[in-house]
Amino acid sequence: MKVVTFGELMIRLQPYNYERFVQADHLEFTFGGGEANVAVSLANYGADAVFVTKLPAHAIGQAAVNSLRRYGVDTSKIVRGGDRVGIYFNEKGASQRPSVCIYDRAHSAIQESDPSEFNWDEIFEGADWFHFTGITPALGPNMVTACLEACKVAHEHGVKISCDLNYRGKLWTRDQARAAMTELCKYVDVCISNEEDAKDVFGIEAEATDITAGTLNKEGYKSVARQLADRFGFEKVAITLRESKSAFDNDWSAMLYDVKADEYCFSKLYHLHIIDRIGGGDSFGGGLIYALLTGHNTQSAVEFAVAASALKHSIEGDYNFATVPEVEKLAGGDASGRVQR
């Protein structure tokens, strides 16, 4: 079971505890990034997870590579070169104060890379699955080209392709996202979205839903999933459903639509008390890919993915360190949090 992911790995700088940027005098230093987070999840589940990016050859670039290698991710296809590793600053929210992310990723090694630097025929040799997100093509026209070339070669190799739409308004406009993602999604088999991305990227909106007020209409999401599938020919559409009560407390669930079976499966609902929500969607993606590759049916796959993500919300940092038995136990109904002896 070989999964290839492609994207940017960044330095994550964050004030300790719940301090604000303006009061912090020292920062935590870790690494993270959407597709890298998915690769770590899959490696922890025992998959052969390959992460592709470009990172500088200097010590900070090597530290980024090492942050993946320590968890079993295959870093052999990472291109080395360029001058800098992208950075994002994260201020953790608390109670009614939301989290804030500030990007400092301009001129990073991958953003300035040439699409020809990635040998996709070699990268996809023996691969079963390819995953990317809407963040990667948002880095620039060259990355739109790189993602498109990757999708074409993956398709030629018979590799399943998944994409998390992951719209980031700080990186590109809705019009830019729509143009690029419309072309890329022609190659995608499994689309992952949330209550905002389908609207922001493709103008598809669930009725009777107010995400800022924390109210969701599940029936509306059946229509969203169906419209996405009809437009692009997806085999499956997953939509994560987050009801945000505060920065600490969210209700978390998801829906998975199997197009061929015309089956809509909703997961159980988790009441989360959040330690760190960054990477929550990525952990869902990693869980879903693993579940589909290991033969789970539609209901079981969405339950596994949501449980994996629920556990990630309890873990500091971008990466999810939950194991398959832990996820299966939670998905099976044991959410007590009792001490394991």
PLY file of the C-alpha trace (Angstrom):
ply
format ascii 1.0
element vertex 341
property float x
property float y
property float z
element edge 340
property int vertex1
property int vertex2
end_header
0.00 0.00 0.00
1.97 2.95 -1.35
0.61 6.50 -1.10
2.32 9.56 -2.59
1.54 13.05 -1.29
2.77 16.34 -2.74
2.93 19.76 -1.12
4.83 22.23 1.03
6.41 21.40 4.38
6.71 24.50 6.54
8.21 25.61 9.82
5.48 26.18 12.39
6.25 28.90 14.95
3.81 29.29 17.83
3.69 31.14 21.16
3.74 28.84 24.17
0.44 27.96 25.82
-2.24 30.37 24.64
-0.21 33.58 24.49
-0.92 36.12 21.80
1.73 37.08 19.25
2.15 40.54 20.77
2.93 39.19 24.23
5.16 36.24 23.33
8.93 36.46 23.76
9.73 32.92 22.61
8.14 30.48 20.16
7.75 26.73 19.73
9.49 25.39 16.61
7.93 22.43 14.76
7.07 21.46 11.18
3.83 20.86 9.35
1.88 21.18 6.13
-1.27 19.64 4.67
0.08 16.82 2.53
2.99 16.10 4.89
0.46 15.70 7.70
-1.41 13.13 5.62
1.83 11.25 4.94
2.66 11.05 8.66
-0.81 9.69 9.45
-0.46 7.01 6.79
3.04 6.05 7.90
1.73 5.63 11.45
-0.94 3.29 10.07
1.73 1.14 8.43
1.40 2.38 4.85
4.36 3.12 2.58
3.92 6.91 2.63
6.01 8.97 0.21
6.14 12.75 0.56
7.26 14.88 -2.38
8.34 18.51 -2.10
11.40 20.70 -2.54
13.48 21.82 0.44
16.81 23.64 0.79
19.96 21.60 1.25
20.91 23.54 4.38
20.43 22.48 8.01
16.87 23.82 8.39
15.83 21.99 5.26
17.39 18.84 6.67
15.57 19.33 9.96
12.31 19.46 8.00
13.20 16.20 6.23
14.14 14.59 9.54
10.79 15.56 11.07
9.17 13.21 8.55
11.79 10.46 8.57
11.45 9.94 12.32
7.86 8.81 11.77
8.62 6.49 8.85
7.75 8.72 5.88
9.75 8.00 2.71
11.60 11.24 1.92
13.74 9.88 -0.93
11.76 11.76 -3.62
12.19 15.18 -2.00
14.08 17.54 -4.30
16.83 19.51 -2.55
17.65 23.09 -3.43
16.37 26.64 -3.15
16.99 29.13 -0.38
14.29 28.93 2.26
11.72 26.86 4.07
8.29 28.45 4.25
7.05 29.54 7.67
3.66 29.92 9.26
2.99 31.55 12.60
0.12 30.08 14.60
-1.60 31.83 17.49
-3.80 29.27 19.25
-7.31 30.46 19.98
-9.03 30.05 23.31
-12.66 30.23 24.33
-14.32 32.82 22.06
-10.98 34.04 20.60
-10.23 32.28 17.30
-6.86 30.93 16.23
-4.83 33.03 13.79
-2.37 31.85 11.11
0.07 34.24 9.45
2.04 32.95 6.45
5.62 33.80 5.58
6.10 31.43 2.68
6.93 33.69 -0.28
10.02 32.55 -2.23
10.14 29.18 -0.47
12.00 26.38 -2.24
8.86 24.66 -3.52
7.15 27.89 -4.51
10.09 28.74 -6.76
10.64 25.20 -8.03
10.31 24.22 -11.67
7.72 21.52 -12.48
10.38 19.64 -14.47
12.26 18.91 -11.23
9.70 16.24 -10.26
10.06 12.92 -12.09
6.48 11.72 -11.74
6.96 8.51 -13.74
9.61 7.45 -11.24
7.70 8.76 -8.23
4.51 6.84 -9.09
6.26 3.54 -9.76
4.32 0.96 -7.71
2.06 3.60 -6.16
-1.60 2.93 -5.31
-2.74 6.43 -4.38
-1.85 10.09 -4.92
-3.02 12.90 -2.62
-2.71 16.66 -2.88
-4.66 19.65 -1.62
-5.79 22.98 -3.02
-3.01 24.63 -1.03
-0.26 23.38 -3.35
-1.53 24.88 -6.62
-2.31 28.08 -4.69
1.45 28.63 -4.30
1.76 29.85 -7.88
1.21 29.06 -11.57
4.23 26.75 -11.59
2.62 24.65 -8.86
-0.65 24.50 -10.79
1.41 23.05 -13.65
3.24 20.63 -11.32
-0.02 19.36 -9.81
-1.57 18.97 -13.26
1.42 17.00 -14.52
1.34 14.83 -11.39
-2.36 14.09 -11.86
-1.91 13.19 -15.53
0.95 10.78 -14.81
-0.84 9.28 -11.81
-3.87 8.69 -14.02
-1.68 7.02 -16.66
-0.25 4.74 -13.96
-3.73 3.74 -12.76
-3.19 5.48 -9.41
-6.25 6.65 -7.47
-6.22 10.41 -6.85
-7.67 12.31 -3.91
-7.80 16.05 -3.35
-8.76 18.11 -0.34
-10.06 21.41 -1.77
-8.61 23.35 1.21
-9.28 26.88 -0.05
-6.94 29.46 1.48
-8.02 33.04 0.78
-4.63 34.36 1.90
-2.93 32.51 -0.96
-5.17 33.14 -3.96
-8.53 34.53 -5.05
-11.71 32.55 -5.53
-11.49 33.10 -9.28
-7.92 31.80 -9.39
-8.88 28.80 -7.27
-11.91 28.02 -9.43
-9.92 28.12 -12.66
-7.11 25.89 -11.40
-9.20 23.43 -9.40
-11.74 23.00 -12.21
-8.94 21.65 -14.39
-7.30 19.56 -11.66
-10.53 18.00 -10.42
-11.07 16.35 -13.81
-8.48 13.78 -12.67
-9.66 13.35 -9.06
-11.42 10.19 -7.88
-12.06 11.14 -4.24
-12.84 14.74 -3.34
-12.62 15.99 0.25
-14.29 19.24 1.15
-15.80 21.05 4.12
-18.72 23.36 4.74
-16.81 26.33 3.25
-14.56 25.02 0.49
-17.26 23.88 -1.94
-18.80 27.35 -1.77
-15.53 29.29 -1.95
-14.05 27.31 -4.84
-17.06 26.23 -6.90
-19.97 28.31 -5.61
-21.79 25.22 -4.35
-23.52 25.90 -1.04
-25.58 23.86 1.41
-28.97 25.33 2.16
-30.13 26.36 5.64
-26.62 26.28 7.07
-24.80 28.97 9.03
-21.22 27.86 9.72
-20.41 30.85 11.91
-23.42 30.17 14.12
-22.55 26.46 14.29
-25.69 25.12 12.63
-25.63 22.47 9.93
-28.30 20.99 7.68
-27.17 17.49 6.79
-29.66 17.18 3.96
-28.08 20.19 2.28
-24.74 18.42 2.14
-26.20 15.56 0.15
-26.98 18.10 -2.54
-23.46 19.60 -2.31
-21.83 16.18 -2.68
-24.08 15.25 -5.58
-23.41 18.52 -7.40
-19.64 18.08 -6.98
-19.81 14.50 -8.25
-22.02 15.43 -11.20
-19.71 18.27 -12.23
-16.42 16.35 -12.07
-17.25 12.65 -12.16
-15.85 11.89 -8.70
-16.22 8.34 -7.41
-16.61 9.52 -3.81
-17.12 12.86 -2.09
-16.32 13.37 1.59
-17.55 16.44 3.44
-16.35 17.19 6.96
-18.94 18.88 9.19
-17.65 21.13 11.93
-20.03 22.88 14.30
-17.89 25.45 16.08
-19.16 26.43 19.52
-15.90 28.09 20.55
-12.17 27.74 19.90
-12.15 24.92 22.46
-15.44 23.15 21.77
-16.54 21.82 18.38
-18.92 19.13 17.25
-17.25 17.03 14.56
-18.64 14.57 12.03
-18.55 13.86 8.30
-20.44 12.48 5.35
-19.14 10.17 2.63
-21.03 9.89 -0.64
-20.44 6.78 -2.76
-21.56 7.80 -6.23
-21.85 4.35 -7.82
-23.96 3.01 -4.96
-25.81 6.33 -4.55
-25.13 5.95 -0.83
-24.77 8.80 1.68
-23.19 7.74 4.97
-22.97 10.08 7.97
-20.57 9.34 10.81
-21.34 9.54 14.49
-20.96 12.97 16.07
-18.03 13.74 18.38
-18.07 16.51 20.96
-14.47 17.74 20.90
-12.63 19.70 23.56
-9.73 20.85 21.41
-6.03 20.83 22.26
-4.91 21.69 18.69
-7.16 21.82 15.64
-4.44 22.48 13.02
-4.16 19.37 10.87
-7.63 18.14 11.79
-8.75 17.99 8.18
-5.48 16.37 7.10
-5.91 13.62 9.69
-9.39 13.00 8.27
-7.87 12.68 4.80
-5.19 10.28 5.99
-7.76 8.16 7.78
-10.07 8.10 4.77
-7.30 7.08 2.35
-6.18 4.28 4.69
-9.73 3.04 5.19
-10.53 2.98 1.46
-7.25 1.28 0.59
-7.85 -1.42 3.21
-11.32 -2.31 1.95
-13.62 -0.57 4.42
-17.18 -0.08 3.23
-18.56 3.45 2.94
-19.93 3.67 6.49
-16.87 2.09 8.06
-14.52 4.33 6.05
-16.13 7.58 7.17
-16.26 6.34 10.79
-12.55 5.54 10.72
-11.64 8.89 9.15
-13.71 10.95 11.61
-12.39 9.01 14.61
-8.81 9.54 13.41
-9.45 13.26 13.14
-11.17 13.42 16.52
-8.04 11.96 18.11
-5.80 14.43 16.24
-7.65 17.33 17.89
-6.21 16.08 21.18
-2.58 16.16 19.94
-0.26 19.18 19.83
1.35 20.03 16.50
0.40 19.39 12.88
1.04 15.66 12.86
-1.40 12.98 14.00
0.20 10.21 16.05
-2.88 8.03 16.53
-2.49 4.32 15.77
-4.90 2.04 13.93
-6.00 0.23 17.14
-6.66 3.59 18.84
-8.72 4.83 15.91
-10.64 1.56 15.63
-11.41 1.61 19.34
-12.84 5.11 19.15
-14.70 4.39 15.92
-16.16 1.36 17.63
-17.77 3.52 20.29
-15.27 3.75 23.17
-15.00 7.50 23.68
-14.70 7.40 27.46
-11.09 8.63 27.62
-10.51 6.37 30.61
-6.92 5.56 31.60
-5.60 2.50 29.76
-3.82 0.12 32.16
0 1
1 2
2 3
3 4
4 5
5 6
6 7
7 8
8 9
9 10
10 11
11 12
12 13
13 14
14 15
15 16
16 17
17 18
18 19
19 20
20 21
21 22
22 23
23 24
24 25
25 26
26 27
27 28
28 29
29 30
30 31
31 32
32 33
33 34
34 35
35 36
36 37
37 38
38 39
39 40
40 41
41 42
42 43
43 44
44 45
45 46
46 47
47 48
48 49
49 50
50 51
51 52
52 53
53 54
54 55
55 56
56 57
57 58
58 59
59 60
60 61
61 62
62 63
63 64
64 65
65 66
66 67
67 68
68 69
69 70
70 71
71 72
72 73
73 74
74 75
75 76
76 77
77 78
78 79
79 80
80 81
81 82
82 83
83 84
84 85
85 86
86 87
87 88
88 89
89 90
90 91
91 92
92 93
93 94
94 95
95 96
96 97
97 98
98 99
99 100
100 101
101 102
102 103
103 104
104 105
105 106
106 107
107 108
108 109
109 110
110 111
111 112
112 113
113 114
114 115
115 116
116 117
117 118
118 119
119 120
120 121
121 122
122 123
123 124
124 125
125 126
126 127
127 128
128 129
129 130
130 131
131 132
132 133
133 134
134 135
135 136
136 137
137 138
138 139
139 140
140 141
141 142
142 143
143 144
144 145
145 146
146 147
147 148
148 149
149 150
150 151
151 152
152 153
153 154
154 155
155 156
156 157
157 158
158 159
159 160
160 161
161 162
162 163
163 164
164 165
165 166
166 167
167 168
168 169
169 170
170 171
171 172
172 173
173 174
174 175
175 176
176 177
177 178
178 179
179 180
180 181
181 182
182 183
183 184
184 185
185 186
186 187
187 188
188 189
189 190
190 191
191 192
192 193
193 194
194 195
195 196
196 197
197 198
198 199
199 200
200 201
201 202
202 203
203 204
204 205
205 206
206 207
207 208
208 209
209 210
210 211
211 212
212 213
213 214
214 215
215 216
216 217
217 218
218 219
219 220
220 221
221 222
222 223
223 224
224 225
225 226
226 227
227 228
228 229
229 230
230 231
231 232
232 233
233 234
234 235
235 236
236 237
237 238
238 239
239 240
240 241
241 242
242 243
243 244
244 245
245 246
246 247
247 248
248 249
249 250
250 251
251 252
252 253
253 254
254 255
255 256
256 257
257 258
258 259
259 260
260 261
261 262
262 263
263 264
264 265
265 266
266 267
267 268
268 269
269 270
270 271
271 272
272 273
273 274
274 275
275 276
276 277
277 278
278 279
279 280
280 281
281 282
282 283
283 284
284 285
285 286
286 287
287 288
288 289
289 290
290 291
291 292
292 293
293 294
294 295
295 296
296 297
297 298
298 299
299 300
300 301
301 302
302 303
303 304
304 305
305 306
306 307
307 308
308 309
309 310
310 311
311 312
312 313
313 314
314 315
315 316
316 317
317 318
318 319
319 320
320 321
321 322
322 323
323 324
324 325
325 326
326 327
327 328
328 329
329 330
330 331
331 332
332 333
333 334
334 335
335 336
336 337
337 338
338 339
339 340
